[in-house]
Amino acid sequence: MLDNKPDSQYIFQAAAIEDKIRAELLAMQSATGSAELIGRQETVTLMLIPQLLELNKTFFNHSSKIENTILQLQNAVNKLNHAQAWECFLNLAERPGNNFGTWAI
């Protein structure tokens, strides 16, 4: 059970940040103007992505694999490539792979 793992609280922290990213990506998809779109993009790339990178650095032994998955998402969001951003987000939060393992909770 996840509650018994020593890093459980950090996995749940990652999941909470991923939920915020999910909400921002959904809002970007339905943004009504460029100012809103850019604001949401900045929230993801300047606020939320750095939180995930810090969590990885501090509690996940600075995993280069997790960092790469996060940076792929950041790159796609910076390009405003919505389809690619969703694909990268799914790799981070919804699929087994090089991520925090939040897909399993």
GIPENOR-V875568 format. One record per residue. RES is the residue in three letters. PHI is phi in whole degrees, 0 to 359 (999 if undefined). PSI is psi in whole degrees, 0 to 359 (* if undefined). D_FIRST is the distance of its C-alpha to the first C-alpha in Angstrom with 1 decimal. Layout:
# GIPENOR-V875568
res=RES phi=PHI psi=PSI d_first=D_FIRST
res=RES phi=PHI psi=PSI d_first=D_FIRST
This chain:
# GIPENOR-V875568
res=MET phi=999 psi=141 d_first=0.0
res=LEU phi=300 psi=325 d_first=3.8
res=ASP phi=300 psi=337 d_first=5.6
res=ASN phi=271 psi=351 d_first=5.8
res=LYS phi=280 psi=141 d_first=7.3
res=PRO phi=298 psi=332 d_first=11.0
res=ASP phi=261 psi=14 d_first=11.8
res=SER phi=305 psi=315 d_first=9.5
res=GLN phi=297 psi=329 d_first=12.6
res=TYR phi=283 psi=328 d_first=14.7
res=ILE phi=295 psi=319 d_first=12.7
res=PHE phi=293 psi=325 d_first=13.2
res=GLN phi=296 psi=317 d_first=16.8
res=ALA phi=298 psi=318 d_first=17.3
res=ALA phi=298 psi=320 d_first=16.3
res=ALA phi=295 psi=319 d_first=18.8
res=ILE phi=292 psi=318 d_first=21.4
res=GLU phi=299 psi=322 d_first=20.9
res=ASP phi=298 psi=321 d_first=21.4
res=LYS phi=294 psi=320 d_first=24.7
res=ILE phi=296 psi=316 d_first=25.8
res=ARG phi=304 psi=313 d_first=25.2
res=ALA phi=298 psi=319 d_first=27.4
res=GLU phi=292 psi=320 d_first=30.0
res=LEU phi=296 psi=319 d_first=30.2
res=LEU phi=296 psi=319 d_first=30.8
res=ALA phi=293 psi=325 d_first=33.4
res=MET phi=297 psi=322 d_first=35.0
res=GLN phi=297 psi=327 d_first=35.5
res=SER phi=250 psi=16 d_first=37.4
res=ALA phi=301 psi=139 d_first=39.2
res=THR phi=266 psi=349 d_first=42.8
res=GLY phi=205 psi=167 d_first=44.4
res=SER phi=293 psi=326 d_first=44.1
res=ALA phi=296 psi=317 d_first=43.6
res=GLU phi=295 psi=317 d_first=40.5
res=LEU phi=300 psi=313 d_first=39.2
res=ILE phi=294 psi=321 d_first=39.9
res=GLY phi=299 psi=317 d_first=38.3
res=ARG phi=292 psi=320 d_first=35.0
res=GLN phi=300 psi=315 d_first=35.2
res=GLU phi=295 psi=324 d_first=35.8
res=THR phi=301 psi=317 d_first=32.9
res=VAL phi=291 psi=309 d_first=30.5
res=THR phi=279 psi=331 d_first=32.3
res=LEU phi=260 psi=340 d_first=33.4
res=MET phi=245 psi=309 d_first=30.7
res=LEU phi=278 psi=314 d_first=27.3
res=ILE phi=302 psi=314 d_first=27.5
res=PRO phi=301 psi=326 d_first=28.4
res=GLN phi=296 psi=318 d_first=25.4
res=LEU phi=294 psi=319 d_first=23.1
res=LEU phi=297 psi=320 d_first=25.3
res=GLU phi=293 psi=319 d_first=25.2
res=LEU phi=300 psi=316 d_first=21.4
res=ASN phi=298 psi=314 d_first=21.4
res=LYS phi=297 psi=316 d_first=24.2
res=THR phi=279 psi=321 d_first=22.8
res=PHE phi=242 psi=353 d_first=19.1
res=PHE phi=237 psi=31 d_first=18.7
res=ASN phi=58 psi=32 d_first=21.7
res=HIS phi=48 psi=53 d_first=24.1
res=SER phi=299 psi=121 d_first=22.8
res=SER phi=292 psi=331 d_first=25.9
res=LYS phi=290 psi=316 d_first=24.0
res=ILE phi=295 psi=316 d_first=22.1
res=GLU phi=302 psi=317 d_first=25.4
res=ASN phi=299 psi=318 d_first=27.3
res=THR phi=298 psi=317 d_first=25.1
res=ILE phi=295 psi=315 d_first=25.6
res=LEU phi=292 psi=330 d_first=29.3
res=GLN phi=297 psi=318 d_first=29.8
res=LEU phi=296 psi=314 d_first=28.7
res=GLN phi=301 psi=317 d_first=31.0
res=ASN phi=298 psi=316 d_first=33.9
res=ALA phi=294 psi=319 d_first=33.6
res=VAL phi=294 psi=319 d_first=33.6
res=ASN phi=300 psi=326 d_first=36.5
res=LYS phi=281 psi=353 d_first=38.4
res=LEU phi=57 psi=35 d_first=37.7
res=ASN phi=266 psi=93 d_first=36.7
res=HIS phi=298 psi=316 d_first=34.6
res=ALA phi=297 psi=316 d_first=33.7
res=GLN phi=292 psi=322 d_first=32.7
res=ALA phi=299 psi=317 d_first=30.7
res=TRP phi=296 psi=319 d_first=28.7
res=GLU phi=298 psi=315 d_first=28.1
res=CYS phi=294 psi=321 d_first=27.0
res=PHE phi=297 psi=317 d_first=24.8
res=LEU phi=300 psi=322 d_first=23.1
res=ASN phi=294 psi=329 d_first=22.6
res=LEU phi=281 psi=316 d_first=21.0
res=ALA phi=246 psi=340 d_first=18.8
res=GLU phi=239 psi=359 d_first=18.6
res=ARG phi=227 psi=149 d_first=18.6
res=PRO phi=298 psi=147 d_first=17.0
res=GLY phi=154 psi=212 d_first=19.2
res=ASN phi=272 psi=78 d_first=20.3
res=ASN phi=207 psi=190 d_first=18.4
res=PHE phi=280 psi=351 d_first=15.6
res=GLY phi=84 psi=16 d_first=13.0
res=THR phi=291 psi=339 d_first=13.1
res=TRP phi=300 psi=339 d_first=14.0
res=ALA phi=273 psi=353 d_first=10.5
res=ILE phi=262 psi=* d_first=9.6
